[in-house]
Amino acid sequence: MDMPHVRQITSGPKHHWFGYYDKLQIDDGNRRVLAMAVDFEHRSPNPDDEIEIGFVDLQDGDKWTKLGTTTSWNWQQGCMLQWVPGTTSQVIWNERGENGYTCRVLDIETNVSNTFPWPIYALGPDGTWGVSTDFRRLNDTRPGYGYSGIEDPFKSDITPEDTGIWRVDFTNGQINLLFSVADAARLTGNLIDSNQNKQWFNHLVVSPEGNRISFLHRYREPITESTSTRMITINNDGSDPFVVIPSAHTSHYIWRDEEHLLAWTNTPKEGYGFYTFKDKGSLVSSVGSGILIEDGHCTYLSDKRWILNDTYPDGERFQHVHLFDTVTGTKIPLADLHSPFPYTGEWRCDTHPRSSADGTKIVVDSPHGGDGRQLHMIDIGEYIS
């Protein structure tokens, strides 16, 4: 079977993208596709650089509708723009207010919005709450993932007690610190020299039923500049922490179900690859051994049979989007997209493939069309039927 057609659904003069792979970009009706638009590329955002937020209407000639703007954004994850689960018309994104970073929930049909006094990272499955980490600290430790504009107040503290993971309750506006960087540093099962290096959290994901929160606990060696990472999970109230992967080399991951996670990491026996781990358990099995041989942005389609994934640019600067069939153990190529050399480092354009709720459509970010970074859609219905 030939690779499917890749259709560009945004165009210049502005550059459009969405960012991370674990967010809801397409509404349940497969009509509206969320995105962000910006006037420039190939440099870090300044505190006053504003991006536009909107959606593409697939049933109205890919018409662009503006929803708002924000100055709280980065190249890899944007402003955490996403549909609110459990709703048909609410979207959320991060902003910067007079007293710090915030998040806005907007109903695009009624135009009613609410602002909450803390930014968001990931949402619970019922849409009534979410979790966040410290974007001030992220900007200092991992440019491309934090927001410029507010300095980290704990910059000189390598393991602060007062920053970490917060829970944001949209029903009453309460903000609670669930788990601090210092809490993580005190956990055993640790390959991290917790008293020697500045630490932070990234890549928060809520489990499918909302009972557990996963995240990456990281630090960077001051001399070698290498980053070490382990995966931790906690209850949605911050209790019962568990080091799922103590390896210092954990990268992209996703929940498969309420008890299992898929992650790219390094194991002593089999080396680098994708593996399934049991939460509050141990390694279960390798996934795609000898086939999925590169790190990528992995998600499961709704039936959990198919893994959607991509690669970083190869030697000829092509990024490869593909499906992996967990039943037959085969990989199905979907697209080979060229990424010109300027798209490197902090302002690279990873494809970050995202699927619709029914798994039939995929949207990627890519500059391969010659129009700067834009959104491209791939219909994969016939490949998974």
Secondary structure as UniProt FT lines:
FT   STRAND          6..8
FT   STRAND          15..17
FT   TURN            21..22
FT   TURN            28..29
FT   STRAND          32..38
FT   TURN            47..48
FT   STRAND          51..57
FT   TURN            58..62
FT   STRAND          63..70
FT   TURN            75..77
FT   STRAND          82..83
FT   TURN            85..86
FT   STRAND          90..97
FT   TURN            98..99
FT   STRAND          100..107
FT   TURN            108..110
FT   STRAND          113..116
FT   STRAND          122..123
FT   TURN            125..126
FT   STRAND          129..132
FT   HELIX           135..141
FT   TURN            143..145
FT   TURN            148..149
FT   TURN            153..156
FT   STRAND          164..169
FT   TURN            170..172
FT   STRAND          175..180
FT   HELIX           181..185
FT   TURN            194..196
FT   STRAND          199..206
FT   TURN            208..209
FT   STRAND          212..220
FT   TURN            222..224
FT   STRAND          227..235
FT   TURN            236..237
FT   STRAND          242..245
FT   STRAND          253..255
FT   STRAND          260..267
FT   TURN            268..270
FT   STRAND          271..278
FT   TURN            279..280
FT   STRAND          283..287
FT   TURN            289..291
FT   STRAND          299..300
FT   TURN            302..303
FT   STRAND          306..309
FT   TURN            315..316
FT   STRAND          318..325
FT   TURN            326..329
FT   STRAND          330..338
FT   TURN            341..342
FT   HELIX           345..347
FT   STRAND          354..355
FT   TURN            357..358
FT   STRAND          361..366
FT   TURN            368..369
FT   STRAND          374..379
FT   HELIX           381..384
//
